[in-house]
Amino acid sequence: MVQDFFAARNQEQLHCYSQFLKVWDIIFAMIYTLMYGSWILYLLNKKIYLVIPILGMIADWSENFSEILMIQSYVTSGSITQSLVSLGSGINSFKWIMSSLTYVLVIIGIIVAIRSFLMKKNRVRYL
């Protein structure tokens, strides 16, 4: 499937995709990590939880690096090794696990914030 993905693109498209992975996808990962990290800090106020989105960002960068290696391998030899594809797939799975855990943390933070707000509101009402 990966081989077919690269075969469906010409050299210029592969070069463009490689440049995208080297620049824009790096920046995008930093932006979404800052956004989720800010939400987690605001909602849960625990710095230790920042490890999860940061690991997700590192996994995203590692996935980009493995894709760049696949592109280089395909361009030079016309093939991609199974081990490189497996490595990229494993990194991708880890990235999605970290992303899912990040979403869970944000949702828990929202629930805690709503619950705290409602409890304060009820206390004021009974005074």
C-alpha positions in Angstrom: 0.0 0.0 0.0 2.8 2.4 0.9 4.7 1.4 -2.3 1.5 2.2 -4.3 1.2 5.6 -2.6 4.6 6.6 -3.7 4.3 5.0 -7.2 1.2 7.1 -7.8 3.2 10.3 -7.5 5.9 11.8 -9.7 9.4 13.0 -8.5 8.2 16.6 -8.1 5.2 15.6 -6.0 7.4 13.4 -3.8 9.8 16.2 -3.3 7.0 18.6 -2.4 5.6 16.1 0.1 9.0 15.7 1.6 9.4 19.5 2.0 5.9 19.6 3.6 7.0 17.0 6.1 10.3 18.8 6.9 8.7 22.2 7.4 4.9 22.6 7.7 4.1 19.4 9.5 6.8 20.2 12.1 5.3 23.6 12.7 1.8 22.2 12.9 2.8 19.6 15.5 4.3 22.4 17.6 1.2 24.5 17.4 -1.3 21.7 18.3 1.0 20.6 21.2 1.1 24.2 22.5 -2.7 24.4 22.2 -3.5 21.1 23.9 -0.8 21.8 26.5 -2.3 25.2 27.3 -5.8 23.6 27.7 -4.4 20.9 30.0 -2.5 23.4 32.1 -5.6 25.7 32.4 -8.1 22.9 33.0 -6.1 20.5 35.2 -3.2 22.7 36.4 -0.7 19.8 36.5 2.5 20.1 34.5 3.2 16.4 34.5 0.3 15.8 32.1 2.1 17.8 29.5 4.3 14.8 28.9 1.5 13.1 26.9 1.0 15.8 24.2 4.8 16.3 24.0 5.3 12.6 23.4 2.6 12.8 20.7 4.5 15.7 19.1 7.8 13.8 19.2 6.0 10.8 17.7 4.6 13.0 14.9 8.1 14.3 14.1 9.5 10.7 14.2 6.8 9.6 11.8 7.7 12.5 9.5 11.3 11.4 9.6 10.4 7.8 8.7 8.2 9.0 5.8 11.1 11.1 4.6 13.4 8.0 4.7 10.7 6.1 2.8 10.6 8.8 0.1 14.4 8.8 -0.2 14.5 5.1 -0.4 11.8 5.0 -3.0 13.4 7.7 -5.1 16.9 6.1 -5.0 16.0 2.4 -5.3 12.3 2.3 -6.4 11.4 0.3 -3.3 10.8 0.6 0.4 11.8 -2.0 3.0 9.2 -3.7 5.0 11.1 -2.8 8.2 10.9 0.9 7.4 7.2 0.7 6.7 6.7 -1.3 10.0 8.7 1.3 11.9 6.6 4.1 10.5 3.4 2.2 11.2 4.4 1.6 14.8 5.3 5.2 15.4 2.0 6.3 13.8 0.1 4.0 16.2 2.0 5.4 19.2 1.2 9.0 18.0 -2.5 8.2 17.8 -2.4 6.6 21.3 -0.8 9.8 22.7 -3.4 11.9 20.8 -6.2 9.9 22.2 -4.8 10.3 25.7 -4.5 14.0 25.1 -8.1 14.3 24.1 -9.1 12.3 27.2 -7.2 14.7 29.4 -8.9 17.7 27.8 -12.3 16.1 28.2 -11.6 15.2 31.9 -10.5 18.8 32.4 -13.7 20.2 30.9 -15.8 17.9 33.1 -13.8 18.9 36.2 -14.2 22.6 35.3 -18.0 22.3 34.7 -18.4 20.3 37.9 -16.4 22.8 39.9 -18.5 25.7 38.4 -21.8 24.0 39.3 -20.7 23.2 42.8 -19.7 26.8 43.4 -23.0 28.0 42.0 -24.9 25.6 44.3 -22.9 26.8 47.4 -23.8 30.5 46.6 -27.5 29.6 46.2 -27.6 27.9 49.7 -25.9 30.9 51.5 
